[in-house]
């Protein structure tokens, strides 16, 4: 594996697409391969398959347009597969913010990076989660 500024820039462009509410960007950059998966922050947010992912992302993009994701993603590649991880500051449209974590796997398909698997999470202190 080697560090990839190209994949890093791709991840940063996804942050811009969210801020701009650009669902077309997501439609073009979500892989349609079998096995694609997106996991959100809510326990019920587990979407498998291109159609299910976009059906979930479209309303969220409308609701979260204006959000700002700020981070410094780490990105690595091996051939046409890459992985990334980031510890984000997520500023919401109402001005509030939270810390979030994002990780995922991408593949290069027809010369473009596409998301295969992604996972947003919001860290909870161990004391709160486990008592």
C-alpha positions in Angstrom: 0.0 0.0 0.0 1.1 3.5 -0.7 -0.2 6.9 0.3 -2.5 8.4 -2.4 -3.0 12.2 -2.8 -5.4 11.3 -5.6 -7.7 9.3 -3.4 -7.4 11.9 -0.6 -8.6 14.6 -3.0 -11.5 12.3 -4.1 -12.6 12.0 -0.4 -12.3 15.8 0.0 -14.4 16.3 -3.1 -17.1 14.1 -1.4 -17.1 16.6 1.5 -17.7 19.5 -1.0 -20.5 17.5 -2.7 -22.3 17.1 0.7 -21.9 20.8 1.4 -23.3 21.7 -2.0 -26.1 19.1 -1.8 -24.8 17.6 -5.1 -26.6 14.3 -5.3 -25.4 13.9 -8.9 -21.8 13.7 -7.6 -22.8 10.8 -5.3 -24.8 9.0 -8.1 -21.6 9.1 -10.3 -19.2 8.1 -7.5 -21.1 5.3 -5.8 -20.1 1.9 -7.2 -22.8 -0.2 -8.6 -20.9 -3.4 -7.9 -22.3 -6.3 -5.9 -21.6 -6.0 -2.2 -21.5 -2.1 -1.9 -22.4 -1.0 1.6 -22.9 2.3 3.4 -23.2 2.4 7.2 -24.5 5.6 8.9 -24.4 6.9 12.4 -27.8 5.7 13.4 -28.2 2.0 14.4 -30.8 1.5 11.6 -28.6 3.1 8.9 -27.2 0.0 7.1 -27.7 0.2 3.3 -26.6 -2.5 0.9 -26.8 -2.0 -2.9 -26.5 1.0 -5.1 -30.3 1.8 -5.2 -30.7 1.4 -1.4 -27.7 3.7 -0.8 -28.9 6.4 -3.1 -32.5 6.2 -1.8 -31.0 6.9 1.7 -28.5 9.5 0.7 -30.8 11.7 -1.4 -33.0 13.0 1.5 -30.0 13.2 3.7 -28.2 15.4 1.1 -31.2 17.7 1.0 -31.4 17.9 4.8 -27.6 18.4 5.3 -26.9 20.7 2.4 -24.8 23.5 3.8 -22.9 21.2 6.2 -19.2 21.5 6.3 -17.0 18.4 6.7 -13.5 19.4 7.7 -10.8 16.9 8.0 -7.5 15.6 6.9 -8.2 12.1 5.3 -5.6 9.5 5.2 -5.7 7.6 1.9 -3.8 4.6 0.7 -4.0 2.5 -2.5 -2.9 -0.8 -3.9 -3.7 -1.1 -7.6 -7.3 -0.2 -8.2 -8.4 -0.5 -4.6 -7.9 2.1 -1.9 -9.0 2.8 1.7 -9.4 6.0 3.6 -10.1 7.2 7.1 -10.7 10.6 8.6 -11.5 12.2 12.0 -13.9 15.0 11.0 -15.3 18.2 12.4 -18.9 18.2 11.0 -20.5 21.7 11.1 -24.3 21.3 10.6 -26.5 23.8 8.7 -27.9 25.1 12.0 -24.4 26.1 13.1 -23.9 23.2 15.6 -21.0 20.8 15.2 -19.9 17.4 16.1 -16.9 15.1 15.8 -17.4 12.2 13.4 -15.3 9.5 12.0 -15.4 8.3 8.4 -13.7 5.3 6.8 -14.2 3.4 3.6 -13.0 1.5 0.7 -13.0 2.7 -2.9 -12.3 1.1 -6.3 -11.1 2.7 -9.5 -13.7 1.9 -12.1 -13.3 3.2 -15.7 -10.7 5.6 -14.5 -12.7 7.1 -11.6 -12.8 6.4 -7.9 -16.1 5.0 -6.6 -17.2 4.2 -3.1 -17.6 0.5 -2.4 -18.0 0.7 1.4 -18.2 3.6 3.8 -18.9 4.0 7.5 -19.7 7.2 9.4 -19.6 7.0 13.2 -19.8 9.3 16.1 -17.6 8.3 19.0 -19.1 7.6 22.4 -17.0 7.5 25.5 -16.4 3.9 26.7 -17.9 4.9 30.1 -21.2 5.9 28.4 -21.3 2.9 26.1 -20.3 0.2 28.6 -21.1 1.8 31.9 
